[in-house]
Amino acid sequence: MFLSVVIPAFNEEKLLGACLDSVREACGALERGGDFEWEIVVCDNNSTDATAPIARERGARVVFEPHNQIARARNRGAEAARGDWLFFIDADSVLSENLLRDIVETARRGDTVGGGATVRFNDDASDLVRRTVRGWNWISRTFRWAAGSSVWCRTDAFRAIGGFSEEFYISEEIDFSKRLKRYARARKERFVILTAHSVVTSDRKLPLYGMKTHLSFLFHATMRPRRTLRDPKRCQMWYDGRR
């Protein structure tokens, strides 16, 4: 098995190092078990900080995407990937050996086209944040929608469905999950959400922008999803470079 870990990154000099270290440690542990190859591809999404040098210093292959859009960054990284499986993780997230082992073991069964994993925020997250992530994990398990911080799939399946839709500026992972599930059903394969171990990700956006801003965005995204999720101006909090 050859796994390409793809990390989209825009101005992530503060957290990218920890993400890369966790990926290298987890992949290295599985590599020692034999029959497992891996690589890390970081897509520098037009960063103005030290994101790209940090990635190179830690042994990642760096590609560049000039247009600020998460979907484009994921797709550009996947284009450069050489593995037969892809694992997308966000630059503000941390991968554990246990979760990676779950992914690899599930992939090797031969009946699964891809999936995601439940999410856990940092240990110092507030009670409100913890309740929010519990709600998301319920949605993820129920509808089998992968969180963007942990999406994995076969490379041939990724290419067959055209990767992430570049119509979306956020929630591209939900659209991707829906299309990959349809692809899997047509081939009598599975798309699964792993629950034994979670990917750990940052809750930085909540305190950075405040609950009022997030609730306002959620309202517009619910009432007018096509207009909101495809409009870069309405999704500005993900692209303004604040970290």
N, C-alpha and C positions, 0 to 999 in steps of 0.2 A: 504494500500500500504506500502510495506517495501522496502526502497531504501538503497542500499549499495553504498557508495561513495568510489571509489577505487583510490588511489593516488600512482603512481610509483615515487620513489624518490631515486636519487643517489647524495650524497653530497649536500643536499639542506637545510643546516642549516640556511642559510641567509633568505630564502623566504618561507620555509615550514610553519613557524608559522603563517604568515599572511594568507596563503591559508587555513590552518586548522581553524583559527578563523572565516574566512568568511563562510566556510562550516557549522560550528557549529551554527553561527548566523542565516544563511538562513534556515537550517533544523529546528532549534529551533522555528523559527517563524511559519513554516508550522505545526509543531507538536502541537503548541498551538491551531491550528484550528481544531484538531481532526482527527482521522482516518489516521494517517501518522506516520510510524515508520522509523527509520534510524540508520545507523551505519557508521563509518569511518574505512576503512582498508588501512593502509599505507604499501606498499611493499618496504622495505629497500633493494635496489638493490646493495648490497655490499659496502655501504658507509664507508668512513674512518673518517667522522666527527660526529657531534652530531645529525644527522638526526633522528635516531631511538629514542634517549632519548626525543627529542623535541616532536615527535609524541606521545609517551607514556604520557608525561606530559600534553598534551592537550586532553587526553582521547581516542586516536585512538588505534585500535588493530593493532599491527605490526607483519608482516610476513617477511620472509627473502628469497631473491633470489640471489644466489651467482654469477650467470652468468650475466655480464653487458649487458643487452639488454632490451630495453623498452618493446618490445612485451612480453618477458618472465615475466617481472615485472608486467605488466598488467594482464597477465594470472594467475600468482601466486596469486595476490590480489583477482582476481575473484574466484579462487578455494576456498579461505577462506571466501568469502562473503556468507551471509545468506539471503540476500534480494531477492525478486522476480523481482526487477529491479536493474540494475547496472548503475552507473554514473561514468565515468572516467574523472578526471580532473588532469592537470599537477601541480606539486608542485610549479611552479612559476606563477600560475594563481590565480585569485580571483573570487569567485562565489557571485552573488547578489541574494537577495531574489526574485526579479522579474523574473530573468532567471529560477531559480529553480521552481517557481510557474508555469511558462510557460511549463516547462518540465513535471511536475506532472499533470497539467491539460490536456496536450496532451496525456500523457500515459493513463489517466483514461478514455479517450473516447473509448478505446477498439479496435480501428482500426489501431493502429500504433505499429510497432515492435521496433522502435528506431529512432535515428537521431543524430543531432548535433546542433550547434549554430554558428552564426557569431562571429567574433573575433574582439576585440579592444585592441590596445596596450596602455601602460601607457600614461597619459596626456602629459608628457614631451618628447614624441617620436618626432623625426625629421620629416620634411615634406616627405622625401624619404621613411621613414618607414611607414608613414600614407598612402602614395600612394601604397606601397607594400601590406599592409593589405587590402586596398580597392580592389586591384586586386585579392587577395586570396578569399575574401568574394564573389566576382562575380563568381569565379570558383566554390566555395563551393555551392552557390545557384543554379548555372546552372547545374552542374553535380551531385549535392546532395552528395558531399564528406564531411564528418565530419572532423573538425580539431581535432588533438590529445588532445588539451586542453579542449575539451568538446564533449565527446561521451557518449551516453546513449542508453540502449536497455533492452529488457526483458531478464532475466537470462536464460530462457529456449531456447530462440533464440540464445543467445551467445554460449551456449553449443552445440546446434544443428549444428552450422557451424564451431565448433572447435576453437572458440575464435580468437585471433590475430595470424596471421601467424608468426611463429618464423624463417621463412626464411629471414625476413626483419629486418634491423637494424634501418632504418627510413622509414617513409611513410607507416608503418603498418596500420595506421588508414584509409588510402585511400583504400588499399586492403580489409580491413575489411568492409568499407562502400559498396564496390562493391558486396561483397559476401552477406552482410546482405540485400541489395536491392533485389538481386535475390531471397533470401529466402522470403522476404516480398511479392514480386510479385507472387510467386507460391501460396501464401496463401491469395491473394487479400488484403493485408495489406499495410501500408505505411511506408516509411522511409523519414523523413522530416528534413529540416534545419530550425531552428527557427531564426527569424530575428528581432523580436520586441526588444529583449534585448540581449546584447553580453556578452561573457565571457572576462574578462580583463586579459591579459597575458603580460609577460615581453618580451622586444625586446633586451635583453642582448646579444644574440648571434651576432647580426649585428655589434655593435661597438666593441665587443670583438675580432672578427676575421677579420673584414673589408669587404668591398664590393667585393674586388677582389677575396678573398677566396670563398665567397658565389657564385659569378658568375661562378667561375671555377667549383665548385661542381654542380651547376645547369646545366652547359653545359654537364658534364659527365653523370649526372642523366638523362638528356633528350636524349642524344645520345646512352647511354648504360645503360638503367634503371635496367635491371635484374642483370647486373654485379655490378653496383655501389651501389644500395640500399641493396644488400645482402652481401656486403663486409665490415666487421667491420673496416678495416683499412681506407677505403675511407669515412667512416662515423665517423671518429675519433673525430671531433669537438663536437659531442654529447656525447662522452664517455671519454674524457680526464680529466674530473673532474674540469676543469676551470669554475669559476662562478663569 
